[in-house]
């Protein structure tokens, strides 16, 4: 998997979370966790933190469905 550098702004994180939810549905959090683990294992802190924020955003959207749009 290619390494991507992300701008960790709130809009980018929410867009990533929404794209995963749209594409993977209930499995979005799992996909994000796998990505976070991949970057953590390679000691890529910047991308690991990005994916940790994506996981939190997915959880927040799932708990508050009105935030999805």
Contact map, one row per residue, 1 for C-alpha under 8 A:
111000000000000000000000000000000000000000000000000000000000000000000
111100000000000000000000000000000000000000000000000000000000000000000
111110000000000000000000000000000000000000000000000000000000000000000
011111000000000000000000000000000000000000000010000000000000000000000
001111100000000000000000000000000000000000000110000000000000000000000
000111110001000000000000000000000000000000000110010000000000000000000
000011111001000000000000000000000000000000000000000000000000000000000
000001111101100000000000000000000000000000000000010000000000000000000
000000111111100000000000000000000000000000000000000000000000000000000
000000011111110000000000000000000000000000000000000000000000000000000
000000001111111000000000000000000000000000000000000000000000000000000
000001111111111100000000000000000000000000000000000000000000000000000
000000011111111110000000000000000000000000000000010011001000000000000
000000000111111111000000000000000000000000000000000001001000000000000
000000000011111111100000000000000000000000000000000000000000000000000
000000000001111111110000000000000000000000000000000001000000000000000
000000000000111111111000000100000000000000000000000001101100000000000
000000000000011111111100000000000000000000000000000000000100000000010
000000000000001111111110000000000000000000000000000000000000000000000
000000000000000111111111100100110000000000000000000000000000000000000
000000000000000011111111111100000000000000000000000000000100000000000
000000000000000001111111100000000000000000000000000000000000000000000
000000000000000000111111100100000000000000000000000000000000000000000
000000000000000000011111111100100000000000000000000000000000000000000
000000000000000000011111111100000000000000000000000000000000000000000
000000000000000000001001111110000000000000000000000000000000000000000
000000000000000000001001111111100000000000000000000000000000000000000
000000000000000010011011111111110000000000000000000000000100000000000
000000000000000000000000011111111000000000000000000000100110000000000
000000000000000000000000001111111100000000000000000000000000000000000
000000000000000000010001001111111110000000000000000000000000000000000
000000000000000000010000000111111111000000000000001101100000000000000
000000000000000000000000000011111111100000000000001100100000000000000
000000000000000000000000000001111111110000000000000000000000000000000
000000000000000000000000000000111111111000000001001000000000000000000
000000000000000000000000000000011111111100000011111100000000000000000
000000000000000000000000000000001111111110000001000000000000000000000
000000000000000000000000000000000111111111000001000000000000000000000
000000000000000000000000000000000011111111111011000000000000000000000
000000000000000000000000000000000001111111111001000000000000000000000
000000000000000000000000000000000000111111110000000000000000000000000
000000000000000000000000000000000000011111110000000000000000000000000
000000000000000000000000000000000000001111111000000000000000000000000
000000000000000000000000000000000000001111111111000000000000000000000
000000000000000000000000000000000000001100111111100000000000000000000
000011000000000000000000000000000000000000011111110000000000000000000
000111000000000000000000000000000001001000011111111000000000000000000
000000000000000000000000000000000011111100011111111100000000000000000
000000000000000000000000000000000001000000001111111110000000000000000
000001010000100000000000000000000001000000000111111111000000000000000
000000000000000000000000000000011011000000000011111111100000000000000
000000000000000000000000000000011001000000000001111111110000000000000
000000000000100000000000000000000000000000000000111111111000000000000
000000000000110110000000000000010000000000000000011111111100000000000
000000000000000010000000000010011000000000000000001111111110000000000
000000000000000000000000000000000000000000000000000111111111000000000
000000000000110010000000000000000000000000000000000011111111100000000
000000000000000011001000000110000000000000000000000001111111110000000
000000000000000000000000000010000000000000000000000000111111111000000
000000000000000000000000000000000000000000000000000000011111111100000
000000000000000000000000000000000000000000000000000000001111111111110
000000000000000000000000000000000000000000000000000000000111111110000
000000000000000000000000000000000000000000000000000000000011111110000
000000000000000000000000000000000000000000000000000000000001111111110
000000000000000000000000000000000000000000000000000000000000111111110
000000000000000000000000000000000000000000000000000000000000100111111
000000000000000000000000000000000000000000000000000000000000100111111
000000000000000001000000000000000000000000000000000000000000100111111
000000000000000000000000000000000000000000000000000000000000000001111
